[in-house]
Amino acid sequence: MKTATFKDKATSEAGRLIVCVLASGSKGNVIYISNGRSAVLVDAGLSGKEIERRMAAAHLSPDHLDALIVSHEHSDHIRGVGVMARRYGLPIYMSAETARAAAPQLGTINDLRHFETGSRFWIDQLSIHPFATSHDAADPTGFTIGYNGCKIGIATDLGIATAMVKHHLKQCVLVVLEANHDADMLAKGPYPWYLKQRIKSRDGHLSNEDSKDLLAEIRHQGLRHVILAHLSEINNTPEKAFQTVRPALDNGHGNVQLHVAYQDRCTQVFTLDGIA
């Protein structure tokens, strides 16, 4: 574990999973996850300076980071990966296919570690399980990350929710889930036809309705938080996403809190226990 230069908010929550979405959207995506001992970023799609600023705003220290994990090679997910890796001496975990596609954007990387999509790996005591998603990238992945009986799921940048995606997102305490666009806003919006078709395709992005349908299938007694992510600033609004998805969580057992992640600011820091 790294030695911190100031007290990270996560250090007081050892034994639990800590999650904060530092940014989410087409201009950059970053998610911080820690168990109080080890800490990782899933994607680093902002500049290094901006990632540091967001972490400071959430009282999180980059000096505590142990690794960067990359979902796919699009620039809004890897813009700051090379800089953060070099600045803090961090290993980068990504699939071999993603590494080949991302290489021109990363610069010199001293510690690159390949994972196999579908095979679990560990970063200290954090269990990371990458699973395949449907997106127009070389080898796009979602992740579940677990510790001490607690599991979170991350599924953004996917055109459809396959049976595999549903399988991995079940039994998570917290899910970060794409709700990219409102179908009517996309259809009537300013994007050219080819881009609208790409977004709606199997290799594009989930709509608000898609997210609602997926959550209706995977919700369970132990689910506590859903964070809607990767909202389009042109083809969606936080209010539309929230109101569309909310009905999927209103029926059934348990008390699920619905949140929206933003492009210009980080979410609250979530502290999670395992499912009883």
N, C-alpha and C positions, 0 to 999 in steps of 0.2 A: 504494500500500500504506500502511496506517495505521502510525503510529509507536507502538510498544508502550511501556507504562510499566514492564514487567518482562519478562524473557526468557521468551517462550513456548516450551514444549517443542517445538512444531512448527518453530520457526525453525532448529533444528539439523538438520532433515531436509529442507532445500531440495532440490528435484528429485524428491521422492517424494510420494505421497499419504498424508496423515495422516487417520485416521478414529477418532472416539470417539462412541459412543452415550451421550449424557448422561442420557437417560431414555427409557423405552419402556413403554407400557401405557395403559390407559383414563384415567389421571389426568394424563397429560402425556407428550409425545414431543418429543425434541430430538436432532439429530445434528450433530456438528461435523465439518467436512471442510476440509482445507488442503493446499496444495502447498508450504508453507514461505514462500510469497510472498503469496498471497491466502488468505483464510479465509471460510467461510460457515457459517451454520446452516441446515439443512433442517428446517423447522418450529421453533416455539418455544412449546411447549404447557405450560410451567411459568411461574411468576411470574418477573419480571425478576431479583429478588433470588435466587431459587433457581437460575436459570440461571447467574448469576455465581458462586454457591457451588459448583455442580457443575464449572464450568470451572476454578475455583481448585483444586479437589480433584484435577483431572487435569493441573494445571500448564499450563493454557491461558489465554490472556488475551483477554477481550472487546474490548480495545483493538485487537487484530489483525483483528477482523471487518470484512469488506468488504460483506456483504450478508446478507439473510435470504431464503430461498426457501421458499415455502408450497405444500404438496401439496393441501390442501383446507381448508374453513372450519370444521370441527368444533373445538370449544373446546379439546380435548386436543391440538390441533396449532397453535393460534394465540393461546393465552391471553397469552403474553408478547411477541407480535410487535410490537404498537404501542409498548409500553414500551421494548423493546430498540432499536427503530428511532429513537425520539426521544432516548433516552439516549446513543446512540453515533452518531447521525447516519447511519443506515444506509438504503440503498434496500431496498425490498421487491419481490421478484419473485413474481408469481402470475398466473394467467390472469384475463382480464376477468370471466368468470363467477364465479370464486372471489372476486374482489375485491368484486363486487356483494353476494354472499352474506355475506361476512365483514365488510363495512363497519360494521355496528352494534357489533361487538366490538373494533374496532381503534382508535377514536378518531382524532385528527388525524394524518394521514400526509403528510409533506412530499415524499416521493420514492417514488412507486408506479410500478412498471414492469411492464407486461403481457407475458407470453410466450404464444406459441401452442402449445397441446398438439400434440406431434408435430414441432415445429420446434426445432432446436438453437439455443442462444444461448451467449454467452460472458460470463464474469466474469473479467476480466483473462485469464489463461492457462487457466482452468478451463473445460472444455467441458461444458455441461449440456444433456441431452436429456430433456425431459419426455414421458412416454408415458401414454396413457389407461389407467385402471384401472376396475374395476367395483365401485362403492361408492355408498352413498346420500348423495351430495353433489352440488353443482352441476356441478363439472368436475374430478373427482378425478384425480390424476396420481401416477405413480411417476417415478423419475429414474435415469438413468445419469449419472455425473460422471467425466470423464476428464482425464488430464494425462500427457504424456510417455509414451504407450503403455500407461498403466495405467488401468483402468476399474473403477468400483464400481457396483453396482446397488442401488436401494432400492425395495422393493415391500411396503408395509404397507397395511392397510385396503383389502382387496379380497376379493370374494366368490368369484371364480373366476380361475384363471390362464389368460387368453386366449392365443391364438397370438402376439399382439402382445407381451404381457408376457414370454412365453418367449423371443421373438426378442431383446428388449432385454436380458434378463438373461444371455444366452449370452455367453461370452468375458469375463466379469467376473472380476477377481481376488478381489474380496470382494463378497458379497451380504448385504444386510440384508433378511430375509424374514419375513413374518408367520407365526406359529404360534399363533393366538389361543386355540384351545380344544381340549380333548379331547371327542370326540363323546359318549361315555358320561357324562362329568361334566356336560356341557351338558344332555343329555336328563334326567338325574336331579337336576339342580341346582335352586336356588330361583327362578330367573328365571321370570317369567310366560310363558305360551305364545307371545304375540305377539312378545316379545323373542327368545325362542329361535328362532322362525321367521325373524326379521330377521337374526340372526347367521348362520344356516345358508343364507340366500338368496344369490342371485347378486350381490346388492348389499351383502353382509355382510362376513364375515371368514373367512379360511382356517383350517381345522382343522390339527392336527398331521399327520394323514394326507395332507391336501391338500399341505402343505409338503413332505412326504417324496416324494410323487409328482412334484411340480414339480422338486425338486432332482435326482431320478433322471433327468429329461429334460435338464436344463441343465448338469449337471456336466461338466467337461472337464479336460484336463491342467493348464491354468493356474489353475484355481480353487484358492485357498489358504485362504480363511476364509468361513464362513457364520455370521451372527449371527441367531439366532431372536429375533423382536421382537413387540411388542404382545401378550404373553401375558396372558390374563385371570387376574386374581387369584382369581376365583370358580370358573371353569370349566377351569382348567388348573393344572399345576405345572411348574416348571422341569425336574424329573426326568422327568415324562411326556413333555414336549416333546422333550427331548434323546434319550430312549430310543426314541421313535417315529421321529424323523427320522434318527437315526444310521445305520440300515441303508442308506439311500439313498446314503451317502457311503463305505460300507465296501468296495464293489466298484468296480473300475475303476482307472484310472491316476491317479497323483498322490497327494499327501498333503494332505487337506483337514481343517482344524481347525474343529470345531463349537463355537459359543459361544452363550450365552443372555444377552440384555439384560434388565435389571431395571428396575422402576419406581422404586426407592428409591436407586439408586446408578448411577454411570457404569461403562461397560466399561473395559477396558484401552485404551490408545492404540495403534492399529494403524498400523504403518509399512509401506507397500506399494511394491513395484517393479512395473514393467510385465511383461507376459508375454513370456518369451524366445522 
